[in-house]
Amino acid sequence: MSAEPRIVRPALFICDVQERFQKAIYNFPAVVATTRKLLSVAEILSVPVFATTQNQRALGGTVSDLQLPSDAIVADKSLFSMCIPEILEKLDEKSTVTIVGIESHICVLQTTLDLLDRGHKVYVIRDGVSSCNPQEIPTALGRMQQAGAIITTSESWLFELMRDSSRPEFKAIAALVKENKQRI
């Protein structure tokens, strides 16, 4: 068994988790909680964070519950995909991009397809995406998986990223997992 990581040049994409969507998106608090957990992992393991808003002037900024790191690449967009110049110019080639956010069948889907077309490996976090209409979610996840994305859960992803319990960061990651399970 190889100890080589499956996730190389990781990046975390946070797609349009905005104030104005709080009441419209199915299970929005769970998306925020999962995103917060992944932001903690990104901080512990030094994973670059990229975040977008969709038409911020009309739909508001990123929800205040999410504390983006000071070095996060943050951009407003009108394009549904996060693959805009401000993001792409800072993203390493052939990155492994992990995506959370909304809406599954629009911005998350189009971002995933664009990233796959550009040769990136893409993980979509099932417990970190949603839509206004819950019936859209499984269809969108199926389409992304069929296109080549890896559909997984936040906990599975963070342990795959971690890869080895002998890493010095393991205690912090294990504590984070325990803390998040207590909230459920």
N, C-alpha and C positions, 0 to 999 in steps of 0.2 A: 504494500500500500504506500502510495506516494504521500509525502508530507507537503507537497507543493500546493499552494492555494488555488482553489477553483476560481476565486474572485480576484482578478488582477486589475490594478489601477481602478479601484472602486470610486464611485461618485454617487451621491445621494441627490435625487431630483425630487423637489416638493412642488407639486403642480396645483396652483390656484386655490390653496386652502385659505379662503378669504372670508372676512366678516359678513358680507352680504349673503353668503350661501348658507349660513348657519341653520336657518329655518327650512330651507328648501331641500337640502341634501339628506337622503336617508342615512341614518346612523352617523351623523356628522361628529358627535362626541367621540365615537370609536376611532374615526379617521384621525382626529386631532390627537388622541391618546397614543395611537400607534406612531404617528409622526413624531410626537414628543420623545417616545422611546427610541426611535431611529436617530433622532438628533443627538440624544445622549450617547448612543453607540458611536455615532460619527465623531463626537468630541473625544471620546475615550481612545478611539483607534485612528484619529486624524484623517477621517474621510472628508474630502471636499464636499461642500453643500452648495446646491444650485436651487434657487427658488424663483417662481414666477407668480405674477398676478395677471389676471385677465381683465384688461380695461379698468385699472385701479381707480380712476377718477369716478367711474360710475358704480363699481362694485366693491370698493373699499380695499384696504390693505390686507396683508396676511393677518390671520387671527392673532390677537394679543397673547393667547395662551402658548403660542410657539415663539420661543426665543431663538432666533436665528443667530448663528455665530457671527462675530464681527467681520470675519473674512469670507462669509458666504457671498456668492455671486447672486445678486437679486436683480430681476428685470421685470418690467411691465411689458405686456404684449397684447396685440390684437389677433395675431395668428393663433390658432387653436394649439398647435404643437409648441412645445418648449424649445424646439430646435431653431432658435433665432440667433442672429450673429453674436449678440452679447453673451450668450451661453456657449455657443459652439467654439468661439475663439479662445475660451478658457478651459474647455474640456479636452483632456488628453485623448489622442487617437487610440482607438481600440480599447476604450474604457469598459469596465463592467458597471453599467448604470442601474441603480435601484430606484424605482419610482413609486411614490405614494401621491395621493391627491384626488382631485376631482376634475371633471366627471369621467368616470370609467370609459364610457362609450364615445367620448369626444376628445378632450384634451389629453387624457392619459393614453388612449388608443392611438391618436395621431402622433404623439411624442414617441411612443414605443415603436410604431411602424417606421418613423423617420430615423430613429436611432439604429434600428436593425438594418435599414437600407444603407446606413453609413458604416456598417461593420462593427457596431458595438454589441456587446453581450448585454441583455436586458433582463433584470429581475423585476417582476411586478408583485408588490406585496398585497396579497388578497385581503388582509385585514386592515389595509391602509388606503383602500380606494373605495369610492362610492359614486352614486349618481342620484339625481332627483327621483328617478323612477327605479326602484330596486330590481325590476325585471331586466333592466339594461345591463346590470353588472355581470351575470354569468355569461351572457352572450359576448360582451366585450372581452372578458377574460379568456373565453374560448377562442375568439378571433386572434387575440394577442399570442396565445399559446400556439395556435396553428401557424402563425407567422414566424415563430421561433423564440418567443419570449419564455422565460422560466417563471411560472406562477408558483408562488410560495407564500409562507407566512413570515411575519416579522421575527418570531423566535427562531424558526428554522434558518432564516437568512443570517441572523446575527451570529449563530453558532457556526454556520458555514464560513462566514467572514473571519471569525475567531480561529477556527480550524484546530486549535490545540490548547488543552487546559493548562499546559505548562507556560503559556505566555504570561508575562507579568500583568497584563490587563485583565486576565481571567476573573480575578476576585471582583473587580468593579463591574464586569459584565454579569457575573452570577448574581451579584447584589441587585443590579438593575432588573434582571429577570424576576427575581424573588419579589421585589417591590411591586412590579407590574402585575404579578399573579395575585397579590394581596388586594389589589384594587378591583379585581373582577368579582 
